[in-house]
Structure formats: C-alpha cells, structure tokens
Amino acid sequence: MLCCLSTFLAYVGLYALASYLYEQLRTPYRLLKLRYFGDPSQRPTLKERYGDWAAITGSSDGIGKEYAKELARQGINVVLIARNEEKLQAVVKEIESESKVQTKIVIADFTKGSKVYEHIEKELADIPISILINNVGIGTPSSVLKWTQESTQDIIDTNVVAVSQLSRIFFQRMKAAKIRGAIVNVSSGTELQPLPYAAYYAASKAYNRSFTLALHVEAKPFGIHVQLLSPNFVVTKINSYSKRIMKGGLFIPTAESYAQSAVNQLRDGVDETPGHLWHHIQNAVTTLFSWRVRVFMAVKIFSGMTDKKKQK
C-alpha cells in the first residue's frame, strides 16, 4: 500500500514539475531556438511578418512611447493614440528625427465612453493597421476604501473596456481585410495573483490575461497573432509613486530597454511573455510559490517600495 502511494506521489510530483517547466521554458526555448540556432536569413523582419502600420494606445509616455519609437526604428509607420496632444506631438518629433516613417496622432480619452471608439475607427478608416498595441492603462496604489465612483469607473473604462473594444474592432478589421497582423495586449505581472492595495489594477490585468489568451486561440486560424505582454516593474510614470522603482535596476529596466526587448519578442512570434529576460527569471522564481504566498510576499514588497506620502 505504501509503495503504491509513494509511486503515485512521485508521478504527481513529476507531472507538477513538467507542467511548471513547460510554462516557464516554452518562451525562452522558442527565443533561443530562433536567435541562436536558427538561420538568421530565414528570420522575417517585423514588417515582413505583420505589415507596416501600427497603432499604439497610451503612447505619450512610458512603455507605449518607447514601444512606438522601437517600432519606427524597425520601419513600421505608427499611429500614436493618447489624450494629451502636446505630448503626442513631442513623441512624433522624436520619432521623425531618427526614423523615416509615416506618423499620425489620434487624440482619445478612454474614460469618455463609447464615442471614443467611433472616433478612433473614423480616424483610422483609411489606414491599414496591421499591428495594434493595446498599451493604455492607469492605476495608483491605494485601498479600495479610498477610490471614488468616478475613479473606479475610469480604471475599468481604461484598463478593461479599452482592451476589449479595440481588440474586437481590429480583430474584425484584420479578418475582413485578410491582414495577417498582430494584436498585443499589454497586461502586467500583477495578473498572476490578487494584489491588496492595488486591487482594481491587478483585477483588470487578470481580466486582460484571460481575455487575451482566449482571443489568441480565436484569431490564430485567420493568421492573426495575439500576444499577451505582461511586464513586471519598469521605470515609467505609472510607477512614480515609488522612488525605489524609479531608480531602476537589474529587474526594473528602463522603458526604452524594455520596449526593445518586447518588440523583438513580437518579431519572433512569441504569444505569452513578460517581455524581458530578467522578468522571465523573476516570474520563474515567484511562481514556485502558491498564489496565497505570492499575495503575502507582494504586500510586504509593495509596502516597502511605496512612498507612504504618495499612497495616502
């Protein structure tokens, strides 16, 4: 009896280990195979793989801005979508100073309801968008007790509704035009467990993860690549509540460094990734623990990295 139980437990352990290794190594294995063991001449460029027009939401700052700049460096024409026209014009100047691509800006505030999507569709009606980067997002660490009705609606409209509506719109457009393009939904490492004191943000990213992985399966038969991009901490304005994060480090890359890595992983056809080498390693370590342990650890780490004055 004990022998049978030991054998059963050994098989359970092997299955758990195999499942863990598969989830953690599938993306690094693909990247290693393509970049170090594949024929470089057979590796298509980003434009060859997906087309030459991209739309990037939340592209006035942070990851969105640097992602747009990196796309432009790789020969992709870019549409910058955000609510601050002055900042978008500044980004356009930066892009045009270093890359010979076409640019367009679309002013859109995703907290303003359904009319924003009609506006975006109208503005982009004649542009064959083949790459959509759903990057826009908001979130400030705070207890649910301190959120207002308006701010709660704003984060849902920006983090949940925007990714849902734009993914739907451009999935339908690409399919109708037979464009074998890409949709990238920028989520967050917080999607992996609940996060007290950032509850709305983490919950919105958990939705993003579930939605994107399902959309990947639906879009694949039409040759449309859907990628879930889930960064951990990056030096961006959304993390300005913490001086520790804004200092950066090995596990906290700059937005420029992160975007270069993430765009290259899109070029290589990766479907689910944190987007950066050290974030892969970070996730491999943290997911060894149960989600309950990760919640406990996150609260401890989060409280240590947050400037108390800004959290109030």
C-alpha positions as CSV (number, residue, x, y, z in Angstrom):
1,M,0.0,0.0,0.0
2,L,2.8,2.4,1.0
3,C,4.7,1.5,-2.1
4,C,1.7,2.3,-4.4
5,L,1.2,5.6,-2.5
6,S,4.8,6.6,-3.0
7,T,4.7,5.8,-6.7
8,F,1.5,7.8,-7.1
9,L,3.0,10.8,-5.3
10,A,6.2,10.5,-7.4
11,Y,4.1,10.7,-10.6
12,V,2.1,13.7,-9.2
13,G,5.4,15.4,-8.5
14,L,6.8,14.6,-11.9
15,Y,3.6,16.0,-13.6
16,A,3.8,19.1,-11.5
17,L,7.4,19.7,-12.3
18,A,6.8,19.0,-16.0
19,S,3.9,21.5,-16.1
20,Y,6.0,24.2,-14.3
21,L,9.0,23.7,-16.6
22,Y,6.8,23.8,-19.7
23,E,5.1,27.1,-18.7
24,Q,8.4,28.7,-17.7
25,L,10.6,27.5,-20.5
26,R,8.3,27.5,-23.6
27,T,9.0,31.1,-24.5
28,P,12.8,31.2,-23.6
29,Y,13.2,27.9,-25.6
30,R,11.5,29.5,-28.7
31,L,13.7,32.6,-28.4
32,L,16.9,30.6,-28.0
33,K,16.0,28.4,-30.9
34,L,15.2,31.3,-33.3
35,R,18.0,33.6,-32.3
36,Y,20.9,31.3,-31.7
37,F,20.2,28.1,-33.6
38,G,18.0,29.2,-36.5
39,D,19.1,30.6,-39.8
40,P,19.2,34.5,-39.5
41,S,18.3,34.9,-43.2
42,Q,15.1,32.9,-42.6
43,R,14.0,35.2,-39.7
44,P,11.5,37.7,-41.1
45,T,11.5,41.3,-40.2
46,L,8.7,42.8,-38.2
47,K,7.3,44.4,-41.4
48,E,7.6,41.2,-43.3
49,R,5.8,39.3,-40.6
50,Y,2.9,41.6,-39.8
51,G,2.8,44.6,-42.2
52,D,3.8,48.3,-42.0
53,W,1.2,50.2,-39.9
54,A,0.9,50.1,-36.2
55,A,-1.5,51.8,-33.7
56,I,-0.3,52.2,-30.1
57,T,-2.5,53.4,-27.3
58,G,-1.1,55.2,-24.3
59,S,1.9,56.3,-26.5
60,S,2.6,59.7,-24.9
61,D,4.7,58.2,-22.1
62,G,6.5,55.2,-20.8
63,I,6.3,51.8,-22.4
64,G,3.8,53.0,-25.1
65,K,6.1,55.8,-26.2
66,E,9.2,53.7,-26.3
67,Y,7.4,50.8,-28.0
68,A,6.2,53.2,-30.7
69,K,9.8,54.5,-31.2
70,E,11.2,51.0,-31.4
71,L,8.5,50.0,-34.0
72,A,9.5,53.1,-36.0
73,R,13.2,52.1,-35.9
74,Q,12.2,48.8,-37.4
75,G,10.5,50.5,-40.3
76,I,6.9,50.5,-39.1
77,N,4.6,53.5,-39.6
78,V,3.0,54.5,-36.4
79,V,-0.3,55.9,-35.2
80,L,0.0,57.4,-31.7
81,I,-3.1,57.3,-29.6
82,A,-3.5,59.2,-26.3
83,R,-5.3,62.1,-24.7
84,N,-2.5,64.7,-24.5
85,E,-1.9,66.3,-27.9
86,E,1.1,68.3,-26.8
87,K,2.9,65.1,-25.5
88,L,2.0,63.2,-28.7
89,Q,3.4,66.0,-30.9
90,A,6.6,65.8,-28.9
91,V,6.8,62.0,-29.4
92,V,6.2,62.5,-33.2
93,K,9.2,64.9,-33.3
94,E,11.4,62.3,-31.6
95,I,10.3,59.6,-34.0
96,E,10.7,61.6,-37.1
97,S,14.2,62.8,-36.0
98,E,15.5,59.3,-36.0
99,S,13.2,57.2,-38.3
100,K,12.0,57.7,-41.8
101,V,8.4,56.5,-41.3
102,Q,4.9,58.0,-41.5
103,T,3.2,59.1,-38.3
104,K,-0.3,60.1,-37.3
105,I,-1.8,61.2,-33.9
106,V,-5.3,60.5,-32.6
107,I,-6.5,62.2,-29.5
108,A,-8.6,59.8,-27.4
109,D,-9.6,59.8,-23.8
110,F,-10.7,56.3,-22.9
111,T,-12.6,57.5,-19.8
112,K,-15.1,59.2,-22.0
113,G,-17.3,56.3,-23.0
114,S,-18.2,54.6,-26.3
115,K,-17.9,57.6,-28.5
116,V,-14.1,57.4,-28.3
117,Y,-14.1,54.1,-30.3
118,E,-16.3,55.6,-33.0
119,H,-13.7,58.5,-33.2
120,I,-10.8,56.1,-33.4
121,E,-12.5,54.0,-36.1
122,K,-13.2,57.1,-38.2
123,E,-9.7,58.5,-37.8
124,L,-8.2,55.1,-38.9
125,A,-10.7,54.1,-41.5
126,D,-8.3,54.6,-44.4
127,I,-5.1,53.3,-42.7
128,P,-4.4,49.5,-43.0
129,I,-3.5,48.9,-39.3
130,S,-1.8,45.6,-39.1
131,I,-0.3,45.8,-35.6
132,L,-2.4,47.0,-32.6
133,I,-0.6,47.7,-29.3
134,N,-3.2,48.0,-26.5
135,N,-1.0,49.6,-24.0
136,V,-3.1,52.3,-22.4
137,G,-3.6,51.8,-18.6
138,I,-4.0,53.6,-15.3
139,G,-3.5,52.6,-11.7
140,T,-2.5,54.1,-8.5
141,P,-1.8,52.0,-5.3
142,S,-4.5,52.7,-2.8
143,S,-7.0,50.9,-0.7
144,V,-10.4,50.3,-2.2
145,L,-11.8,52.4,0.6
146,K,-10.2,55.5,-1.0
147,W,-11.5,55.1,-4.5
148,T,-14.4,57.2,-5.7
149,Q,-17.2,56.2,-8.0
150,E,-15.6,58.2,-10.8
151,S,-12.1,56.9,-10.4
152,T,-13.4,53.3,-10.2
153,Q,-15.2,53.8,-13.4
154,D,-12.2,55.4,-15.0
155,I,-9.9,52.5,-14.3
156,I,-12.4,50.0,-15.6
157,D,-13.0,52.0,-18.8
158,T,-9.3,52.4,-19.4
159,N,-7.9,49.0,-18.4
160,V,-10.8,46.7,-19.2
161,V,-13.2,48.3,-21.7
162,A,-10.4,49.8,-24.0
163,V,-8.6,46.5,-24.5
164,S,-11.9,44.7,-25.1
165,Q,-13.3,47.2,-27.6
166,L,-10.1,47.8,-29.6
167,S,-9.2,44.1,-29.7
168,R,-12.7,43.4,-31.1
169,I,-12.6,46.3,-33.6
170,F,-9.2,45.4,-35.0
171,F,-9.7,41.7,-35.0
172,Q,-12.8,42.2,-37.1
173,R,-11.0,44.7,-39.4
174,M,-7.9,42.4,-39.9
175,K,-10.1,39.4,-40.7
176,A,-12.3,41.3,-43.1
177,A,-9.2,42.7,-44.9
178,K,-7.4,39.4,-44.7
179,I,-4.5,41.1,-42.9
180,R,-2.2,38.6,-41.1
181,G,-1.4,41.1,-38.4
182,A,-0.8,41.2,-34.7
183,I,-2.7,42.4,-31.6
184,V,-0.6,43.0,-28.5
185,N,-2.4,43.4,-25.2
186,V,-0.1,44.9,-22.5
187,S,-1.0,43.4,-19.2
188,S,1.1,43.2,-16.0
189,G,2.8,40.7,-13.7
190,T,0.1,41.6,-11.2
191,E,-2.2,39.4,-13.3
192,L,-0.8,36.3,-11.6
193,Q,-2.4,36.9,-8.2
194,P,-4.7,39.3,-6.3
195,L,-2.9,42.4,-5.0
196,P,-4.3,44.2,-1.9
197,Y,-3.9,48.0,-2.1
198,A,-3.8,47.7,-5.9
199,A,-6.9,45.6,-6.2
200,Y,-8.6,47.2,-9.2
201,Y,-5.4,47.3,-11.2
202,A,-4.4,43.7,-10.6
203,A,-8.0,42.5,-11.2
204,S,-8.1,44.5,-14.5
205,K,-4.9,42.8,-15.6
206,A,-6.2,39.3,-14.6
207,Y,-9.1,40.1,-17.0
208,N,-6.7,41.2,-19.6
209,R,-4.8,37.9,-19.3
210,S,-7.9,35.7,-19.6
211,F,-9.3,37.7,-22.5
212,T,-6.0,37.8,-24.5
213,L,-5.2,34.1,-24.2
214,A,-8.8,33.3,-25.3
215,L,-8.5,35.8,-28.2
216,H,-5.2,34.2,-29.3
217,V,-7.0,30.9,-30.0
218,E,-9.8,32.6,-31.8
219,A,-7.6,34.7,-34.0
220,K,-4.9,32.1,-34.9
221,P,-7.0,30.4,-37.7
222,F,-7.1,33.7,-39.5
223,G,-3.3,34.2,-39.4
224,I,-3.6,37.0,-36.8
225,H,-1.1,36.7,-34.0
226,V,-2.3,37.8,-30.5
227,Q,0.3,38.3,-27.8
228,L,-0.1,38.7,-24.1
229,L,2.7,41.1,-22.8
230,S,3.0,41.2,-19.0
231,P,5.8,43.4,-17.7
232,N,6.8,43.5,-14.1
233,F,8.2,46.8,-12.7
234,V,9.6,49.2,-15.4
235,V,10.8,52.7,-14.9
236,T,7.7,54.6,-16.1
237,K,5.4,57.4,-14.8
238,I,2.8,54.9,-13.7
239,N,5.3,53.7,-11.0
240,S,6.3,57.3,-9.9
241,Y,4.7,56.6,-6.5
242,S,7.9,54.8,-5.6
243,K,11.4,56.3,-5.6
244,R,12.8,52.8,-5.3
245,I,11.2,51.6,-8.6
246,M,12.1,54.8,-10.4
247,K,15.8,54.2,-9.6
248,G,15.6,51.1,-11.8
249,G,17.9,48.0,-11.5
250,L,18.5,44.6,-12.9
251,F,14.9,43.5,-12.5
252,I,13.5,47.0,-13.2
253,P,14.6,48.1,-16.7
254,T,14.1,51.4,-18.4
255,A,11.1,51.8,-20.7
256,E,13.5,52.0,-23.7
257,S,15.3,48.8,-22.8
258,Y,12.0,47.0,-22.0
259,A,10.4,48.1,-25.3
260,Q,13.4,47.0,-27.4
261,S,13.1,43.5,-25.9
262,A,9.3,43.4,-26.2
263,V,9.3,44.4,-29.8
264,N,11.9,41.8,-30.7
265,Q,9.8,39.2,-29.0
266,L,6.8,40.2,-31.1
267,R,9.0,39.9,-34.2
268,D,9.9,36.4,-33.1
269,G,6.2,35.4,-32.8
270,V,6.1,34.9,-29.0
271,D,2.5,34.6,-27.8
272,E,2.8,35.0,-24.0
273,T,5.7,36.7,-22.3
274,P,6.8,39.2,-19.6
275,G,8.8,40.7,-22.4
276,H,12.2,41.0,-20.8
277,L,14.9,38.5,-19.8
278,W,15.1,39.4,-16.1
279,H,11.3,39.4,-15.8
280,H,11.3,35.8,-17.2
281,I,13.7,34.9,-14.4
282,Q,11.7,36.8,-11.8
283,N,8.5,35.0,-12.7
284,A,10.1,31.6,-12.8
285,V,11.2,32.1,-9.1
286,T,7.9,33.7,-7.8
287,T,5.6,31.2,-9.4
288,L,7.3,28.4,-7.5
289,F,5.1,29.6,-4.6
290,S,1.4,29.3,-4.3
291,W,-0.7,32.4,-5.1
292,R,-1.5,32.8,-1.4
293,V,2.2,33.0,-0.6
294,R,2.7,35.4,-3.5
295,V,0.0,37.7,-2.2
296,F,1.7,37.8,1.2
297,M,5.0,38.4,-0.4
298,A,3.6,41.1,-2.7
299,V,2.1,43.1,0.1
300,K,5.4,43.0,2.0
301,I,7.4,44.0,-1.0
302,F,4.9,46.5,-2.3
303,S,4.7,48.3,1.1
304,G,8.5,48.5,1.2
305,M,8.7,50.1,-2.3
306,T,5.8,52.5,-2.0
307,D,6.3,56.1,-0.8
308,K,3.8,56.4,2.1
309,K,3.1,60.0,1.4
310,K,2.0,59.3,-2.2
311,Q,-0.1,56.3,-1.2
312,K,-2.3,58.4,1.1
